Amino acid sequence: MKNADYPLYPARELTDLRQLLEQKALSCPDEPAFRYMASRKAMVERTYGQFYRDVRALGTFLLKHYTVGRKIALISENSYYWLVAYFAIVTTGNVAVLISKDSTDLEASTLVFQSDVDMIVTSEECEGVARFCKAKYGRKCRYYSMSHMNKWLAAGYKALDKGKKHYDRVTVDPDALACIFFTSGSTGFSKGVMLTQRNMTSDIIGMLQLFDPTGSTMSVLPFTHAFGLVVGLMVPFFCQMPVFICSSLSNFMREIPLAKPTILVLVPLFVETFSKTIWRTAEKQGRARTLRRGMTASDAMLRLGIDRRRKLFTSVHAKFGGQLHTIICGGAPLDPRFVKEFRSLGVEIINGYGITECSPVLSANRNNYHRDGSVGLPVPGVELKIANPDGKGRGEIAVRGLNVMLGYYHDPKSTSEVIDSEGWFYTGDLGYQDEDGFLSITGRKKSVIILSNGENVSPEEIEQYVERIDEVQEVVVYADENAITAEVYPDPETGLNRKDLARRIQKQIDKLNASLPSYKHIQRLKIRDKEFEKTSTRKIKRYKAAPKQAEPEDAAPTDPAAPALEPEE
């Protein structure tokens, strides 16, 4: 289909998460909702009807034991039981507090204390964290292992068989606090984001007016992140798309041929890794030149309305299960070159933008109406404006709508700093809209480098250029003593020693500098031995990588010297 504007898909009705479960249990009770591997060879399938019955049974068990109005932490890897626990918690008048399984003992216990958690539900894998929290906070913090889930469900089913109506008697308030997500912590201290069921359902309905997904998916991103739970799980569940629950990131490439997804919801790091793997494999097989020619031919045929991509790139598609046609990408900036590259191969990347505080999606490209390099059109129902724009129309992105959070838990000061009296939420991201309404992100307000000559530089823009260097796997750009510095973790697959790597990267940076304005020149290069520390959604913790930026001086700098190579000790 031609890349052009077309009407929105019809709005659907969804008020709360219990309604979501009941709708599917009534309309398609025997259709598969979830699949997952119980062992390396045994796949388990759960239908919509079974899932609703399990949630209802666990909810009955909780209510029978006077568990209502409590804050219950979930600390576990993604699993079917995690989902049963989450939906049972939020549909019984309790609050789910979502804590990443990758949190350290101290981080998890801090979040447990910060959010007034009454009890913890955990997996065997994460039980050590729960024990630490119990030891730290004593009787106030009870924990229960999901290894006993079958016993809880059996007790719940027994109560239901006896005619107990605990679950059915609960009235869901869609505007009450339902769950607490924690901000990613990429820029420092994590804050507890309070979301309601209406926050999430309104965002689901808005998203589905832009894009109508079909087929099946594979859930990879952590459920403790709003993007992974709402977009990666709730949207396909609502659209009656079977969800294969990936057991772990390490098993992703082994399980994807079994899942055979048509759509994946990913963060950019996955896309970048896929691209590098494709090209590295082609180089090893001596087929890189053939692949480039095939992509050029594919693009030429597409312009004529001929699509032969699946036949031309059968081996590439086979790696991803053979059915993949769309990747929904968000959570961090994505280089537009990957969008074009994967389109040539036969996979459309729908790039979007969101933030946990907004449940989370604010804008997205459409499957048949997109603008490469942008993060798409605002989600219907979301008001969006550019606050305090400069002469080029660029400023801070602010939004208002039913998807905006209640606030930060026990933090009215931080809440008042981002939500004004008229309900506008200020995202802290900088961007602009073009004449057709497509939104582009130019950087993060807090990370902008202010040089002593008054020039403002977006580190994200420069990082995108540096990431294109073959030998670079990760990069963070920051100001160090008023000099723009690129700190690089090289690709460990190159086989080169540190000295040769540094020379190759420096050579490419010199070429890059020649194409950039002088005030954007990278003046220092640092090579590091370890990957940057990341959040649970694989975003680099920038505040741990970059030194604190000094206040700009009045005096203008002299013309920058040649970039200095400064390997990290």
Salt bridges, closest charged atoms under 4 A:
GLU45 OE1 - ARG35 NE 3.03
ASP102 OD1 - LYS101 NZ 2.98
GLU107 OE2 - LYS541 NZ 3.87
ASP116 OD2 - HIS410 NE2 2.71
GLU127 OE2 - ARG131 NH1 3.97
ASP168 OD2 - ARG56 NH2 2.63
ASP175 OD1 - ARG198 NE 2.59
ASP212 OD1 - ARG12 NH2 2.73
GLU255 OE2 - ARG254 NH2 3.92
GLU283 OE2 - ARG292 NH2 3.82
ASP307 OD2 - ARG309 NH2 2.91
ASP335 OD2 - ARG337 NE 3.34
ASP335 OD2 - ARG468 NE 2.56
GLU348 OE2 - ARG343 NH2 2.85
GLU348 OE2 - HIS370 NE2 3.84
ASP372 OD2 - ARG343 NH1 2.87
ASP372 OD1 - HIS370 ND1 3.96
GLU383 OE2 - ARG400 NE 3.08
GLU396 OE1 - LYS445 NZ 3.12
GLU417 OE2 - LYS413 NZ 2.78
ASP429 OD1 - ARG444 NH1 3.00
ASP434 OD2 - ARG371 NH1 2.88
ASP436 OD2 - ARG371 NH1 2.80
GLU461 OE2 - LYS520 NZ 3.06
GLU463 OE2 - ARG542 NH1 2.95
GLU471 OE2 - ARG504 NH1 3.34
GLU474 OE2 - LYS534 NZ 2.63
ASP480 OD2 - ARG524 NH1 3.67
ASP480 OD2 - LYS526 NZ 3.20
GLU481 OE1 - ARG524 NH2 3.42
GLU487 OE2 - ARG528 NH1 2.64
ASP491 OD2 - ARG280 NH2 2.63
ASP529 OD1 - ARG498 NH1 2.31
GLU531 OE1 - LYS534 NZ 2.83
GLU531 OE1 - ARG538 NH2 3.81
GLU533 OE2 - LYS541 NZ 3.37
GLU533 OE2 - LYS544 NZ 3.20
GLU566 OE2 - ARG524 NE 3.75
GLU568 OE2 - ARG528 NH1 3.87
